[in-house]
Amino acid sequence: MPAHSPQSTVSPQHSHSSHSASSVTPAASAGAAAALTISVDGKPHVVQATPDTPLLYVLRNELNLTGPRFGCGLAQCGACTVHLDGAAVRSCVLPVSVVAGHQVTTLQGLAQTVPAEQRVDGLHPVQHAFIEEQAAQCGYCMNSWIMNSAAFLKQNPHASDAEIRAGLTGLKCRCGTHIAILRAVKRAAKAMA
């Protein structure tokens, strides 16, 4: 992935309002950069991007949010996973214009999606469980596992081991920490129940 995508830049003006309004300027076309207001981790950001710029590039290169990572670029490995209105999506293939009017949550904002009494040391229960179970080895894939696990457990808080395995099918960990990852997800499920 290039260090800087020439397709998008952050506008020097950032809105400080607390609402999550998102918009695309009317003059935007598929090939022309336009001012886009996107809501990420509860804050609005104005960026200049072509509507088809992958959300991942805007998050990493323009907003300096390094939780989502570039892995395959084909929406297969999950390293780029973010939440769009609470659902896990692959940001490497999601055009930034699609998130207009929606809330994007990254790993950095995940803790804010649960009530304060569920947070442990300021972390989402899934993040805390992954630390407690020492689920990461190199850590490159952890964004994928944590974001997908959090979305899965929100929909399936009392999932069985088989349901957890099925719900996280397709995610990759080349270091082979799958057993520790499954322990972490089960620990998080108990904490969230």
Phi and psi restraints in degrees (value plus and minus 20) as a CYANA .aco file:
   2 PRO   PHI     -86.0   -46.0
   2 PRO   PSI     130.0   170.0
   3 ALA   PHI     -83.9   -43.9
   3 ALA   PSI     -49.2    -9.2
   4 HIS   PHI    -162.4  -122.4
   4 HIS   PSI     104.7   144.7
   5 SER   PHI    -102.8   -62.8
   5 SER   PSI     101.0   141.0
   6 PRO   PHI     -89.9   -49.9
   6 PRO   PSI     -27.0    13.0
   7 GLN   PHI    -100.7   -60.7
   7 GLN   PSI     -37.4     2.6
   8 SER   PHI    -163.0  -123.0
   8 SER   PSI     126.1   166.1
   9 THR   PHI    -165.6  -125.6
   9 THR   PSI     133.3   173.3
  10 VAL   PHI    -105.4   -65.4
  10 VAL   PSI     115.3   155.3
  11 SER   PHI     -93.6   -53.6
  11 SER   PSI     123.8   163.8
  12 PRO   PHI     -85.6   -45.6
  12 PRO   PSI     -37.3     2.7
  13 GLN   PHI    -115.7   -75.7
  13 GLN   PSI     101.2   141.2
  14 HIS   PHI    -133.3   -93.3
  14 HIS   PSI     112.9   152.9
  15 SER   PHI     -93.5   -53.5
  15 SER   PSI     120.0   160.0
  16 HIS   PHI    -129.5   -89.5
  16 HIS   PSI      -7.1    32.9
  17 SER   PHI     -93.1   -53.1
  17 SER   PSI     137.4   177.4
  18 SER   PHI    -110.6   -70.6
  18 SER   PSI     -27.1    12.9
  19 HIS   PHI     -99.6   -59.6
  19 HIS   PSI     141.7   181.7
  20 SER   PHI    -127.4   -87.4
  20 SER   PSI      19.3    59.3
  21 ALA   PHI     -85.9   -45.9
  21 ALA   PSI     119.2   159.2
  22 SER   PHI    -151.2  -111.2
  22 SER   PSI     124.7   164.7
  23 SER   PHI    -174.4  -134.4
  23 SER   PSI     141.5   181.5
  24 VAL   PHI    -140.7  -100.7
  24 VAL   PSI     115.8   155.8
  25 THR   PHI     -84.3   -44.3
  25 THR   PSI     125.2   165.2
  26 PRO   PHI     -79.1   -39.1
  26 PRO   PSI     -48.4    -8.4
  27 ALA   PHI     -99.1   -59.1
  27 ALA   PSI     -20.8    19.2
  28 ALA   PHI     -86.4   -46.4
  28 ALA   PSI     114.4   154.4
  29 SER   PHI    -150.2  -110.2
  29 SER   PSI     149.3   189.3
  30 ALA   PHI     -76.0   -36.0
  30 ALA   PSI     -52.4   -12.4
  31 GLY   PHI    -125.2   -85.2
  31 GLY   PSI     -26.8    13.2
  32 ALA   PHI    -123.3   -83.3
  32 ALA   PSI     116.9   156.9
  33 ALA   PHI     -87.7   -47.7
  33 ALA   PSI     123.7   163.7
  34 ALA   PHI    -161.8  -121.8
  34 ALA   PSI     137.2   177.2
  35 ALA   PHI     -95.2   -55.2
  35 ALA   PSI     103.1   143.1
  36 LEU   PHI    -140.3  -100.3
  36 LEU   PSI     114.8   154.8
  37 THR   PHI    -126.3   -86.3
  37 THR   PSI      98.3   138.3
  38 ILE   PHI    -143.1  -103.1
  38 ILE   PSI     127.5   167.5
  39 SER   PHI    -122.8   -82.8
  39 SER   PSI      96.4   136.4
  40 VAL   PHI    -147.0  -107.0
  40 VAL   PSI     105.0   145.0
  41 ASP   PHI      33.0    73.0
  41 ASP   PSI      19.4    59.4
  42 GLY   PHI      62.0   102.0
  42 GLY   PSI     -15.2    24.8
  43 LYS   PHI    -145.0  -105.0
  43 LYS   PSI     117.1   157.1
  44 PRO   PHI     -98.1   -58.1
  44 PRO   PSI     122.5   162.5
  45 HIS   PHI    -153.5  -113.5
  45 HIS   PSI     114.3   154.3
  46 VAL   PHI    -118.8   -78.8
  46 VAL   PSI     102.3   142.3
  47 VAL   PHI    -146.2  -106.2
  47 VAL   PSI     134.5   174.5
  48 GLN   PHI    -123.1   -83.1
  48 GLN   PSI      97.1   137.1
  49 ALA   PHI    -176.1  -136.1
  49 ALA   PSI     134.2   174.2
  50 THR   PHI     -93.3   -53.3
  50 THR   PSI     126.3   166.3
  51 PRO   PHI     -77.7   -37.7
  51 PRO   PSI     -45.9    -5.9
  52 ASP   PHI    -112.7   -72.7
  52 ASP   PSI     -15.8    24.2
  53 THR   PHI     -82.6   -42.6
  53 THR   PSI     110.2   150.2
  54 PRO   PHI     -79.6   -39.6
  54 PRO   PSI     116.6   156.6
  55 LEU   PHI     -73.4   -33.4
  55 LEU   PSI     -58.5   -18.5
  56 LEU   PHI     -73.6   -33.6
  56 LEU   PSI     -64.1   -24.1
  57 TYR   PHI     -83.6   -43.6
  57 TYR   PSI     -59.6   -19.6
  58 VAL   PHI     -87.5   -47.5
  58 VAL   PSI     -64.5   -24.5
  59 LEU   PHI     -81.6   -41.6
  59 LEU   PSI     -69.0   -29.0
  60 ARG   PHI     -98.6   -58.6
  60 ARG   PSI     -69.6   -29.6
  61 ASN   PHI    -102.6   -62.6
  61 ASN   PSI     -50.1   -10.1
  62 GLU   PHI    -125.8   -85.8
  62 GLU   PSI     -58.0   -18.0
  63 LEU   PHI    -119.5   -79.5
  63 LEU   PSI     -22.6    17.4
  64 ASN   PHI      37.4    77.4
  64 ASN   PSI      16.2    56.2
  65 LEU   PHI    -117.9   -77.9
  65 LEU   PSI      88.5   128.5
  66 THR   PHI    -119.6   -79.6
  66 THR   PSI     -11.9    28.1
  67 GLY   PHI     -83.2   -43.2
  67 GLY   PSI     -78.5   -38.5
  68 PRO   PHI     -88.8   -48.8
  68 PRO   PSI     118.2   158.2
  69 ARG   PHI    -144.4  -104.4
  69 ARG   PSI     137.3   177.3
  70 PHE   PHI    -105.6   -65.6
  70 PHE   PSI     103.7   143.7
  71 GLY   PHI    -137.6   -97.6
  71 GLY   PSI    -102.5   -62.5
  72 CYS   PHI    -119.5   -79.5
  72 CYS   PSI     -46.0    -6.0
  73 GLY   PHI      54.6    94.6
  73 GLY   PSI     -10.8    29.2
  74 LEU   PHI    -144.3  -104.3
  74 LEU   PSI      -7.6    32.4
  75 ALA   PHI      42.7    82.7
  75 ALA   PSI      10.1    50.1
  76 GLN   PHI    -127.9   -87.9
  76 GLN   PSI     -56.3   -16.3
  77 CYS   PHI    -107.9   -67.9
  77 CYS   PSI     -47.9    -7.9
  78 GLY   PHI      71.6   111.6
  78 GLY   PSI     -22.9    17.1
  79 ALA   PHI     -78.8   -38.8
  79 ALA   PSI     -45.9    -5.9
  80 CYS   PHI    -113.7   -73.7
  80 CYS   PSI     -10.0    30.0
  81 THR   PHI     -81.0   -41.0
  81 THR   PSI     114.1   154.1
  82 VAL   PHI    -152.8  -112.8
  82 VAL   PSI     152.3   192.3
  83 HIS   PHI    -122.4   -82.4
  83 HIS   PSI     115.7   155.7
  84 LEU   PHI    -136.0   -96.0
  84 LEU   PSI      88.8   128.8
  85 ASP   PHI      33.0    73.0
  85 ASP   PSI      18.2    58.2
  86 GLY   PHI      70.6   110.6
  86 GLY   PSI     -31.3     8.7
  87 ALA   PHI    -117.9   -77.9
  87 ALA   PSI     119.4   159.4
  88 ALA   PHI     -91.2   -51.2
  88 ALA   PSI     107.6   147.6
  89 VAL   PHI    -156.1  -116.1
  89 VAL   PSI     137.2   177.2
  90 ARG   PHI    -112.8   -72.8
  90 ARG   PSI      92.4   132.4
  91 SER   PHI     -97.2   -57.2
  91 SER   PSI     -31.6     8.4
  92 CYS   PHI     -92.3   -52.3
  92 CYS   PSI     -41.0    -1.0
  93 VAL   PHI    -139.2   -99.2
  93 VAL   PSI     -17.1    22.9
  94 LEU   PHI    -112.3   -72.3
  94 LEU   PSI      94.4   134.4
  95 PRO   PHI     -81.9   -41.9
  95 PRO   PSI     118.1   158.1
  96 VAL   PHI     -77.8   -37.8
  96 VAL   PSI     -50.7   -10.7
  97 SER   PHI     -85.3   -45.3
  97 SER   PSI     -42.9    -2.9
  98 VAL   PHI     -89.7   -49.7
  98 VAL   PSI     -46.1    -6.1
  99 VAL   PHI    -103.2   -63.2
  99 VAL   PSI     -22.0    18.0
 100 ALA   PHI     -77.3   -37.3
 100 ALA   PSI     108.0   148.0
 101 GLY   PHI      64.2   104.2
 101 GLY   PSI     -14.4    25.6
 102 HIS   PHI    -145.0  -105.0
 102 HIS   PSI     143.2   183.2
 103 GLN   PHI    -120.7   -80.7
 103 GLN   PSI     102.6   142.6
 104 VAL   PHI    -118.9   -78.9
 104 VAL   PSI     112.4   152.4
 105 THR   PHI    -141.9  -101.9
 105 THR   PSI     109.4   149.4
 106 THR   PHI    -125.9   -85.9
 106 THR   PSI     156.3   196.3
 107 LEU   PHI     -75.4   -35.4
 107 LEU   PSI     -56.6   -16.6
 108 GLN   PHI     -85.9   -45.9
 108 GLN   PSI     -47.6    -7.6
 109 GLY   PHI    -124.6   -84.6
 109 GLY   PSI     -16.7    23.3
 110 LEU   PHI     -79.1   -39.1
 110 LEU   PSI     -60.5   -20.5
 111 ALA   PHI     -79.5   -39.5
 111 ALA   PSI     -49.6    -9.6
 112 GLN   PHI     -93.2   -53.2
 112 GLN   PSI     -26.5    13.5
 113 THR   PHI    -107.9   -67.9
 113 THR   PSI     -25.4    14.6
 114 VAL   PHI    -139.4   -99.4
 114 VAL   PSI     135.1   175.1
 115 PRO   PHI     -79.3   -39.3
 115 PRO   PSI     129.6   169.6
 116 ALA   PHI     -74.6   -34.6
 116 ALA   PSI     -55.8   -15.8
 117 GLU   PHI     -89.5   -49.5
 117 GLU   PSI     -36.4     3.6
 118 GLN   PHI    -108.6   -68.6
 118 GLN   PSI     -35.8     4.2
 119 ARG   PHI     -94.6   -54.6
 119 ARG   PSI     124.8   164.8
 120 VAL   PHI    -140.8  -100.8
 120 VAL   PSI      99.7   139.7
 121 ASP   PHI      33.8    73.8
 121 ASP   PSI      15.8    55.8
 122 GLY   PHI      58.7    98.7
 122 GLY   PSI     -14.3    25.7
 123 LEU   PHI    -126.3   -86.3
 123 LEU   PSI     135.2   175.2
 124 HIS   PHI     -83.3   -43.3
 124 HIS   PSI     126.8   166.8
 125 PRO   PHI     -74.7   -34.7
 125 PRO   PSI     -53.1   -13.1
 126 VAL   PHI     -88.7   -48.7
 126 VAL   PSI     -64.1   -24.1
 127 GLN   PHI     -79.3   -39.3
 127 GLN   PSI     -65.8   -25.8
 128 HIS   PHI     -83.3   -43.3
 128 HIS   PSI     -62.9   -22.9
 129 ALA   PHI     -82.9   -42.9
 129 ALA   PSI     -58.1   -18.1
 130 PHE   PHI     -84.6   -44.6
 130 PHE   PSI     -55.8   -15.8
 131 ILE   PHI     -89.8   -49.8
 131 ILE   PSI     -67.3   -27.3
 132 GLU   PHI     -81.0   -41.0
 132 GLU   PSI     -57.1   -17.1
 133 GLU   PHI    -108.3   -68.3
 133 GLU   PSI     -19.5    20.5
 134 GLN   PHI      28.4    68.4
 134 GLN   PSI      31.6    71.6
 135 ALA   PHI     -95.1   -55.1
 135 ALA   PSI     -38.6     1.4
 136 ALA   PHI    -112.6   -72.6
 136 ALA   PSI     122.1   162.1
 137 GLN   PHI    -129.2   -89.2
 137 GLN   PSI     -95.9   -55.9
 138 CYS   PHI    -102.9   -62.9
 138 CYS   PSI     -48.0    -8.0
 139 GLY   PHI      69.7   109.7
 139 GLY   PSI     -27.3    12.7
 140 TYR   PHI     -81.2   -41.2
 140 TYR   PSI     -56.9   -16.9
 141 CYS   PHI    -110.2   -70.2
 141 CYS   PSI     -23.7    16.3
 142 MET   PHI     -79.8   -39.8
 142 MET   PSI     -54.8   -14.8
 143 ASN   PHI     -75.1   -35.1
 143 ASN   PSI     -65.2   -25.2
 144 SER   PHI     -80.5   -40.5
 144 SER   PSI     -72.6   -32.6
 145 TRP   PHI     -84.9   -44.9
 145 TRP   PSI     -62.8   -22.8
 146 ILE   PHI     -88.3   -48.3
 146 ILE   PSI     -67.7   -27.7
 147 MET   PHI     -85.7   -45.7
 147 MET   PSI     -62.6   -22.6
 148 ASN   PHI     -88.6   -48.6
 148 ASN   PSI     -58.5   -18.5
 149 SER   PHI     -84.8   -44.8
 149 SER   PSI     -62.9   -22.9
 150 ALA   PHI     -82.3   -42.3
 150 ALA   PSI     -64.6   -24.6
 151 ALA   PHI     -85.8   -45.8
 151 ALA   PSI     -61.0   -21.0
 152 PHE   PHI     -82.7   -42.7
 152 PHE   PSI     -68.3   -28.3
 153 LEU   PHI     -88.3   -48.3
 153 LEU   PSI     -47.2    -7.2
 154 LYS   PHI     -83.9   -43.9
 154 LYS   PSI     -57.3   -17.3
 155 GLN   PHI    -107.4   -67.4
 155 GLN   PSI     -44.2    -4.2
 156 ASN   PHI    -155.0  -115.0
 156 ASN   PSI      47.0    87.0
 157 PRO   PHI     -85.6   -45.6
 157 PRO   PSI     -40.8    -0.8
 158 HIS   PHI    -136.4   -96.4
 158 HIS   PSI      19.4    59.4
 159 ALA   PHI     -87.6   -47.6
 159 ALA   PSI     123.9   163.9
 160 SER   PHI     -99.4   -59.4
 160 SER   PSI     150.7   190.7
 161 ASP   PHI     -77.9   -37.9
 161 ASP   PSI     -62.6   -22.6
 162 ALA   PHI     -84.3   -44.3
 162 ALA   PSI     -60.3   -20.3
 163 GLU   PHI     -86.9   -46.9
 163 GLU   PSI     -58.2   -18.2
 164 ILE   PHI     -82.5   -42.5
 164 ILE   PSI     -67.9   -27.9
 165 ARG   PHI     -79.1   -39.1
 165 ARG   PSI     -64.5   -24.5
 166 ALA   PHI     -86.5   -46.5
 166 ALA   PSI     -59.2   -19.2
 167 GLY   PHI     -88.3   -48.3
 167 GLY   PSI     -43.8    -3.8
 168 LEU   PHI    -128.8   -88.8
 168 LEU   PSI      -8.3    31.7
 169 THR   PHI     -78.5   -38.5
 169 THR   PSI     118.2   158.2
 170 GLY   PHI      79.3   119.3
 170 GLY   PSI     -37.8     2.2
 171 LEU   PHI     -95.1   -55.1
 171 LEU   PSI     128.1   168.1
 172 LYS   PHI    -133.7   -93.7
 172 LYS   PSI     118.7   158.7
 173 CYS   PHI    -158.5  -118.5
 173 CYS   PSI      84.9   124.9
 174 ARG   PHI     -93.3   -53.3
 174 ARG   PSI     -36.7     3.3
 175 CYS   PHI    -102.3   -62.3
 175 CYS   PSI     -34.5     5.5
 176 GLY   PHI      60.3   100.3
 176 GLY   PSI      13.3    53.3
 177 THR   PHI    -113.1   -73.1
 177 THR   PSI       7.0    47.0
 178 HIS   PHI     -76.9   -36.9
 178 HIS   PSI     -58.1   -18.1
 179 ILE   PHI     -86.0   -46.0
 179 ILE   PSI     -64.4   -24.4
 180 ALA   PHI     -85.8   -45.8
 180 ALA   PSI     -56.3   -16.3
 181 ILE   PHI     -83.2   -43.2
 181 ILE   PSI     -65.7   -25.7
 182 LEU   PHI     -83.2   -43.2
 182 LEU   PSI     -59.0   -19.0
 183 ARG   PHI     -81.7   -41.7
 183 ARG   PSI     -61.5   -21.5
 184 ALA   PHI     -84.1   -44.1
 184 ALA   PSI     -62.1   -22.1
 185 VAL   PHI     -84.8   -44.8
 185 VAL   PSI     -61.7   -21.7
 186 LYS   PHI     -85.0   -45.0
 186 LYS   PSI     -58.8   -18.8
 187 ARG   PHI     -83.4   -43.4
 187 ARG   PSI     -63.8   -23.8
 188 ALA   PHI     -84.2   -44.2
 188 ALA   PSI     -59.9   -19.9
 189 ALA   PHI     -79.6   -39.6
 189 ALA   PSI     -63.4   -23.4
 190 LYS   PHI     -83.5   -43.5
 190 LYS   PSI     -61.1   -21.1
 191 ALA   PHI     -87.3   -47.3
 191 ALA   PSI     -51.0   -11.0
 192 MET   PHI    -108.7   -68.7
 192 MET   PSI     -35.3     4.7
